[in-house]
């Protein structure tokens, strides 16, 4: 969920102009994409513009977040490499940042590397927290991730600079992917909202016109629960109608029978 602020140095430090980066590149730097073929192709183009290669990526590979994409690749025997990681756009942006500043691209993912320290500075500035007060650990993709109060991340989402905001709004298909909540919410309400899933039950969003930021965390880390929760919160705050399927999900058994549903119980406390 911090990716828009990890991508921000690309704009602030002149990396966009240096390498001729596009809005698609910026959107991918903010993305947790589904590893769709079109998304992967665009990351490869981003790498070329950054004068880097797939071998430079330190994010590792994993099964695509979107089940239909994963099953398609399994059927076709596609070998998944680092460029297929949902974080490959973020990592490409970090490589571009290192290249621009003349920092070593080796080990750019390490917390002590100047790239990660620059990202921490960005998160610090937009969350109104001193860098030393932000907890730093290693994310699933290998780079720094941050521990801070939900209120401060919500505050940051009221302040997303226009270049990043526009990239996310114009290219919602790159932020997540077909059928995933981030993409579907932004498509349903173009120019009104940006939404960004995080790991372990974290979700952030910004209602653009209202200059309102929202961040939540589901305590047990359930990603489906966090998606339902953010959709319900945004609906209660006036973002309606929500796309079909974002406010409740059927629960099926091993025979494919619908035996219940997951939905939000209750509403916001005023």
N, C-alpha and C positions, 0 to 999 in steps of 0.2 A: 504493500500500500504506500510505501515511501518512494516508489519508483519515479513519480513525477518530479520529485525534489532531487533524486539522484541523477536525473536526466538534465536538470536545470543548468549545471555548469556548461553543457554544450552550447547553450544560448548565451549565458553571461560571460563566458571566457572567449567567445569568438570562434568556437570550433565549427559552428554551423557555416560561417562564412569561409573559413579556412578550407573545408573539405566539400563545400557545396551540398550540405545535407538538406534533405527534403522534409516536408511535413510527415511523410510516411516514416522516414528514419526516426524522427522525434517520437512519433506514436509508438513505434516498435521499442524505443528506449524506455517507454513507460509501460510496456505491455507484459502481461503474463499470457502469452499467445497459446493457441491450441496446436501449434506445429502443423497447421494446414499447409499443403504444398505451396500455395501462393504466398503465405507468410514466410515460409522458409526461403523461397526464392528472393523475396525482398530483403531478408536479413543478409543473404549472400551479396546482394548489390550494395547494401550498407557497408559490409566488410570491405568491399572493393573500394568504395569511396573513402573509407578510413585508412586505406593502404595497409590492410591487414588480411589475414587468411583464417580459415576455420581452425587451423592448427594453433592459432594464438588464443582461442577461446578457452577459458578455465572453468566453464559452467558445468561440464559433464553432460551426460545424456540421460534421459528418462522416458518412460512411457508417456505419450501425449496426454494432456489433461482432458481432452475431449474423447470420449469412448469410441464414437464412430470413426474418428481419425486413427486412433490406435488400432482398431480392428482392421481397417483398410490396410494399414502398413503391415500388420501381421500377416494378412492374407497375401499381400504382394511381396513379402519378404524384404521389405525396406530395412536397410541397416541404419539404425538411429545413431547419429553422431551429435556432437555438442551443438551444432547449428539448429538441431531440432528441439533443444531445451526451451521451455517456455520463457526463460530469462536470456536467451541469446541476443535479443535486441539490446537489453540493458548492458550486457557484457560488451557488445560491439561499441556502444556509446562510451563505455569506460576505456576501451582500447583507443578510441579516437581522442578522448581527453588526454590520455597519456602521450600519444603521438604529438598532439598539438603543443603540449608543454615541454616536450623533450624528456619526459620521464620514461624509465624503462617499462617496456610492455610485459616483460617477464614478471610473474608474481604480482600483477596488478590487483589481484583479488585479495591479497593479504591486508589485514586491518591496518597495519602500519604503513602501507604504501601511500604515496601522495594522492593517488586517485581516490582511495577510500577516505582519506582525511579531508579531501575537498568535498566529497559527498556529505560527510558528517557536518562540515561547515554549512552546507546548504540546508540540511535538515534542521540544524541548530537555528539558523536565521529565521526560517519560516514557521518554526514551532514556538518561537520565543523562549527557547531553553539554551542555557549555556552548554557547550559541547561536553564539558566535564560532568554534567548532570544527566547526560543521556547514556543509558546502558548500551554497550556495544558487544555483540556476539557474532558468530559466524552463521550466515544464512545457509539454507539448503543448497543453494547454487554456489556457495563458496566465498561470497563477498560479505562485507559488513552488514549487519542488520541492527535495528535499534529498538531499545525499550524505553518507552516514555508514556506519560498519561494520555488516555484517549482524548481528553479535552484539547491537549496541545496539537495532536494530529488533526483533529477536527478544525482547529483554528488555522492550521496550515492550508487546509482545503478551501478556506475562504480566500486564500491569497495566491492561488496558483497563477503564475504570470501568463500573460496572453498568448505568447508563442507556444507554450506547452498546452494550455487550455485549448487553443484552436486546433492543434495537431490531434488531440484526443477527440474533440467534437467532430472534426472533419473525417477522421478515420476510425470510427468505433469498431469496424470489422477487424482492426489490427490489435486492439487493446485486449481482446479475449478471443472470440471466434463465434462461428455459427451456433446459435442456440444457447450460448452462455450468457448469464445475467448481465454482466457489464455491457456487452455489446448490444443485447436486446433492449436494455433500458435506455441506452443512449440513442439507439435507432428510433425507438418509440417516441422520444422527446428530444428531437434534434435541437441543439443549442441551449437546452434548459438544464442539462445535468451531465456531469461526468461521474463515473462510478469505477472503482478500482478494488478488486479483490486482493486480499493479502493471505498469507499462510496462517494456519492454526486458528481459523475462525475469525480473522480480522477482515473488516470491510470498511472502506471509506468512500464518501461521495460528496459532491458539491452541487447545491442548487444555485445555478449561476446568477440568475436575475435577483434572487433574494440575498445573494452573498452569504449563504448559509452552508456551513460544513458539518458533516456527520461522520463520526467514526464509532464503530462498535466492535466488540469481541465476544464471541460465544465461548463460554468458559471451557467447554470440553474440546474446543477446536474443530467442531463439525462444520465443514465448509458449506454444505447444503443449508444447514440451519442459519448460517450467517447471511447467505444470499436471500433467503426468505425474509429474514429480519430486516435487512437493509431496504428491500422492496416495500415492506409494510411501513417502515418508518418514513420513507420518502412519500408514500401514498398519503399517510396521515398529515404530512407537511404540505400536501397540495399537489404532488406529482401524480396526477391521475389522467386517464386510466393506466394501470400497469399492464404490460403484456400478459397474455394468457400463460398460466403456468408459473409465474413468478411469485404468486402469493400462496400457493399450496402445491404440494407434490404428492402423487399417489405412492403408497407403499405396496409393493407386490411381494408375494411369496415365491418359493422356488419353482412353482408351476406357472408363474406369470399371472396369477390371480390378484386382483386388487383387494387388499384386506384392510386398508386404512389410508390415512393421509397425514402428511406433515404440514402444519400450518402454524401461524403465529397466534398465540393466545394472549389477548389483552392488547393494550396500547401504551402510548407514551404517558408518563406521569407528568402532569402540568404543575 
